[in-house]
Amino acid sequence: MTADGLRGSREAGTVARAKRIARFQHSLVRVGRLLPGQRTRLRRCRQERRQQRGAQAGREQCYSGTALHHLREQYHIKPLFPLGIQVSTTPRIQPPPNASRQSPPGDLAAWRADRRAALIDQRMAVAKETLQAWRQAIDRHIERGFPGLAQHAAGAIVAICWPHRNEYDARHIAARLRRAGATIILPVVVAPQKPLQFRAWTPDMPMASGPLGIPYPAQGEPVTPTAVILPMAGFDDNGYRLGYGGGYFDRTLAALPRRSLVIGVANEFARLPTIYPQSHDIPVDYVVTEAGIYRRDGDTESEMRGPRLTYLGAPELAANRA
């Protein structure tokens, strides 16, 4: 081959390689990965957090970063959330953490029932004024920590739950979301051992009484949520939810036609080391308590090494520092 031919071959190979790289970068952006500049900012933030781990200033600096995560189109959650507020791309159904090392109690259902009853009794004993203060703090965390959801909610379909036995009352944040253009929906039990349906809800519509006397919209077509604000009796270090034992939300989240952002809400005292998650248990994406926001990090492999809830801090603290 002549020198010109060799040079032309190398140039053709360079062009082909550049095109492959361009297609790869385009695919990353298209499916929801970070842009190059955003990736750099995220890397710097993580390095700073590692250097200042345990320091409040480090957590707030990372929490208030400006890098944005692109969400996959299928999530239909607009606009983009700030750093840390993203939907995992891993499937809802995955092996529970430490599955091979955990030794659940002999009667896991009874163990969970005991923990559930104890946590609910503790919640029922909290003073009304304290519950209201906690609710207001959680409202602020959701509104400021998820601006793409709470401040620009047009087109969002947000599922909440009617408060039961001193649970977090999401009707207040729902009113703000509705004013911002969101559709608020409530769960409906259609049959035992079946996934829940969701129906649009407004305060002036007729309601029916479901199991446990919990109200639900008497009429309406089924709607699929883009985000779920989900109360929890308890939660563990891997973001698994302790509910009321019926398994309705696990079945519902697994059956949704598209991945929804799931924000679990509980009180700080309701955190447990583990609920001994089983194959049917589904974790939440975020946990919000009166103390701030936790993000569930890592894939199954990293979860095998231990707890993966990362405390992001209280959004208003980061906002005040900015």
C-alpha positions in Angstrom: 0.0 0.0 0.0 1.3 3.5 -0.9 1.9 6.2 1.6 -1.2 8.1 0.3 -3.2 4.9 0.6 -2.1 4.3 4.1 -2.8 7.8 5.1 -6.2 7.6 3.6 -6.9 4.4 5.4 -5.9 5.9 8.7 -8.0 9.0 8.1 -11.0 6.8 7.2 -10.5 4.8 10.4 -10.3 8.0 12.4 -13.5 9.3 10.9 -15.3 6.0 11.5 -14.1 5.9 15.1 -15.2 9.5 15.7 -18.6 8.7 14.3 -18.9 5.7 16.6 -18.0 7.9 19.6 -20.5 10.5 18.5 -23.2 8.0 18.2 -22.3 6.5 21.6 -22.4 10.0 23.3 -25.7 10.8 21.5 -27.2 7.5 22.8 -26.1 8.4 26.4 -27.9 11.7 26.2 -30.9 10.2 24.5 -31.4 7.5 27.1 -30.9 9.8 30.0 -27.2 9.8 31.0 -25.3 12.9 32.1 -23.8 15.3 29.6 -20.0 15.6 29.7 -20.0 18.9 31.6 -22.6 17.6 34.0 -20.6 14.4 34.6 -17.6 16.5 35.5 -19.5 18.6 38.1 -21.1 15.4 39.5 -17.6 13.8 39.8 -16.2 16.9 41.6 -19.2 17.0 44.0 -18.7 13.3 44.9 -15.0 13.9 45.5 -15.8 16.8 47.8 -18.4 14.8 49.6 -15.9 12.0 50.2 -13.4 14.5 51.5 -15.9 16.1 53.8 -18.0 13.0 54.7 -19.9 13.6 57.9 -19.6 17.4 57.6 -22.9 19.2 57.1 -21.2 21.8 54.9 -20.1 19.0 52.5 -23.5 17.5 52.3 -25.2 20.8 51.6 -22.6 21.8 49.0 -23.2 18.6 47.1 -27.0 18.7 47.6 -27.2 22.2 46.1 -25.1 21.4 43.0 -26.4 22.5 39.6 -25.7 19.4 37.6 -28.9 17.9 36.1 -29.8 14.4 35.4 -31.7 13.6 32.3 -34.7 11.3 32.9 -35.6 8.7 30.3 -38.6 9.8 28.2 -40.6 6.9 29.5 -40.8 8.4 33.0 -42.7 11.4 31.8 -41.5 13.5 34.8 -40.9 17.1 33.8 -38.8 19.2 34.2 -35.5 17.7 35.2 -34.7 17.3 38.8 -31.6 18.8 40.4 -28.5 16.8 41.4 -29.4 13.7 43.4 -33.1 13.9 42.5 -33.4 11.2 39.8 -35.2 8.0 39.0 -33.1 4.8 39.1 -32.8 3.0 35.8 -32.7 -0.4 37.4 -35.8 -2.6 37.3 -38.3 -2.5 40.2 -38.0 -6.2 40.8 -34.5 -7.2 41.9 -32.9 -9.5 44.5 -33.0 -8.1 48.0 -29.7 -7.0 49.5 -27.6 -9.4 51.4 -30.0 -12.2 50.4 -27.4 -14.9 51.0 -26.2 -13.5 54.4 -29.4 -12.4 56.1 -31.1 -14.7 58.6 -34.7 -13.6 58.8 -36.7 -14.6 61.9 -38.4 -18.0 61.7 -41.8 -16.3 61.4 -41.1 -13.2 59.3 -44.7 -12.2 59.0 -45.1 -12.2 62.8 -41.8 -10.3 63.2 -42.9 -7.6 60.8 -46.3 -7.4 62.5 -44.7 -6.8 65.8 -42.4 -4.0 64.4 -45.3 -2.5 62.5 -47.6 -2.4 65.6 -44.8 -0.9 67.7 -44.0 1.8 65.2 -47.7 2.7 64.7 -48.2 2.8 68.5 -45.3 5.2 68.8 -46.7 7.4 66.0 -50.1 7.4 67.6 -48.6 8.7 70.8 -47.0 11.7 69.2 -48.6 15.0 70.1 -50.8 16.7 67.5 -48.6 19.8 67.4 -45.5 17.7 66.8 -47.1 15.8 64.0 -48.1 19.1 62.4 -44.5 20.4 62.7 -43.2 17.2 61.1 -45.7 17.4 58.3 -44.8 21.0 57.5 -41.1 20.1 57.5 -41.7 17.1 55.1 -43.8 19.4 52.9 -40.9 21.9 52.7 -38.4 19.1 51.9 -40.6 17.8 49.0 -41.3 21.2 47.6 -37.7 22.4 47.7 -35.9 19.1 47.2 -37.9 18.1 44.2 -38.5 21.4 42.3 -39.2 19.6 39.1 -42.1 18.0 40.8 -43.3 20.7 43.2 -42.7 24.0 41.4 -43.2 23.0 37.7 -45.8 20.3 38.1 -47.8 20.9 34.8 -48.4 17.5 33.3 -47.3 15.5 36.4 -49.6 12.9 37.8 -48.9 12.5 41.5 -50.3 9.7 43.6 -50.8 10.4 47.3 -52.5 8.4 50.1 -55.3 9.4 52.4 -53.8 9.8 55.9 -54.5 6.9 58.2 -53.6 6.6 61.9 -51.4 9.7 62.2 -49.6 9.1 58.9 -48.1 12.0 56.9 -51.0 14.1 55.5 -50.1 14.7 51.9 -53.2 16.7 51.1 -51.4 19.9 51.9 -48.6 19.4 49.4 -51.2 18.0 47.0 -53.0 21.4 47.0 -49.7 23.1 46.1 -49.0 20.6 43.3 -52.6 21.0 42.0 -52.1 24.8 41.8 -48.9 24.2 39.9 -50.8 22.1 37.3 -50.4 18.6 38.6 -53.1 15.9 38.6 -53.6 14.4 42.0 -54.7 10.8 42.2 -55.7 8.4 45.0 -55.3 4.6 45.2 -58.4 2.4 45.0 -58.6 -1.2 46.2 -60.4 -3.1 43.4 -60.0 -6.6 44.6 -58.0 -8.6 47.3 -54.5 -9.6 46.2 -54.7 -7.4 43.1 -52.7 -4.2 42.2 -54.3 -0.9 43.2 -55.9 1.4 40.6 -55.5 5.1 40.8 -58.2 7.7 40.1 -58.0 11.5 39.8 -59.1 13.3 43.0 -60.2 16.8 43.8 -61.5 17.9 47.2 -65.0 18.5 45.9 -65.7 15.1 44.3 -67.9 12.4 45.7 -66.0 9.8 47.8 -66.6 6.2 48.8 -65.3 4.3 51.8 -62.8 1.5 51.2 -61.0 -1.0 53.5 -60.1 0.4 56.9 -62.6 3.2 56.2 -60.1 5.0 53.9 -61.9 7.3 51.4 -61.3 7.0 47.6 -62.9 8.6 44.5 -66.2 7.0 43.9 -65.9 7.3 40.1 -63.2 7.8 37.5 -61.0 6.1 34.9 -57.7 4.4 36.0 -54.7 6.7 35.8 -51.0 5.8 35.8 -48.9 8.0 38.1 -45.6 9.7 37.2 -44.7 10.0 40.9 -45.9 8.4 44.1 -45.7 10.0 47.6 -46.0 6.9 49.7 -46.4 6.8 53.5 -44.5 4.1 55.3 -45.0 2.6 58.8 -41.2 2.0 58.7 -38.2 1.8 56.4 -34.8 0.2 56.5 -31.3 1.1 55.6 -31.7 -0.1 52.0 -34.9 1.9 51.4 -37.3 -1.0 51.7 -40.8 -0.1 53.0 -42.6 -1.6 56.0 -46.3 -1.1 55.1 -49.5 -2.5 56.5 -48.8 -6.1 55.5 -51.3 -6.4 52.6 -48.6 -6.1 49.8 -50.9 -3.8 47.8 -48.2 -1.3 46.9 -45.5 -3.9 46.1 -47.9 -5.5 43.6 -49.0 -2.1 42.3 -45.5 -0.7 41.7 -44.4 -3.9 40.0 -47.4 -3.8 37.7 -47.1 -0.2 36.6 -46.7 0.1 32.8 -43.9 2.7 33.3 -41.4 3.4 36.1 -42.7 6.1 38.5 -40.6 8.2 40.9 -41.5 6.8 44.4 -40.9 9.0 47.4 -41.4 7.2 50.7 -42.4 9.3 53.7 -41.9 8.4 57.3 -40.7 9.7 60.6 -37.0 9.4 61.7 -37.9 7.0 64.6 -39.3 4.6 62.1 -36.0 3.6 60.6 -34.9 0.0 61.1 -31.6 -1.7 60.2 -33.5 -4.1 58.0 -37.0 -5.5 57.3 -35.4 -8.7 55.9 -36.7 -7.9 52.4 -38.0 -10.7 50.3 -38.2 -11.1 46.5 -41.6 -9.5 46.4 -40.6 -6.4 48.4 -39.9 -3.3 46.3 -37.7 -0.4 47.6 -38.5 3.3 47.2 -36.3 5.8 45.3 -36.2 8.4 48.0 -37.1 8.6 51.7 -38.3 11.9 53.2 -38.5 12.4 56.9 -38.8 15.5 59.1 -35.0 15.6 59.2 -34.5 15.7 55.4 -34.1 13.6 52.3 -32.4 10.2 51.8 -31.5 8.9 48.3 -31.3 5.2 47.6 -28.0 4.6 45.9 -26.3 1.8 44.1 -27.2 -1.3 42.2 -27.7 -4.8 43.6 -24.0 -5.6 43.6 -23.1 -2.6 45.7 -26.1 -3.2 48.0 -24.6 -6.6 48.9 -21.9 -4.6 50.8 -24.2 -2.8 53.1 -26.8 0.0 53.6 -27.3 2.3 50.6 -29.5 5.1 51.9 -27.5 8.4 51.4 -28.5 11.3 53.5 -28.7 14.4 51.3 -29.7 16.9 54.0 -32.5 19.4 54.4 -33.1 21.3 51.2 -33.9 24.6 52.9 -30.5 24.6 54.6 -28.8 24.2 51.2 -31.0 26.9 49.7 -30.2 29.3 52.5 -26.5 28.8 52.0 -26.7 29.3 48.2 
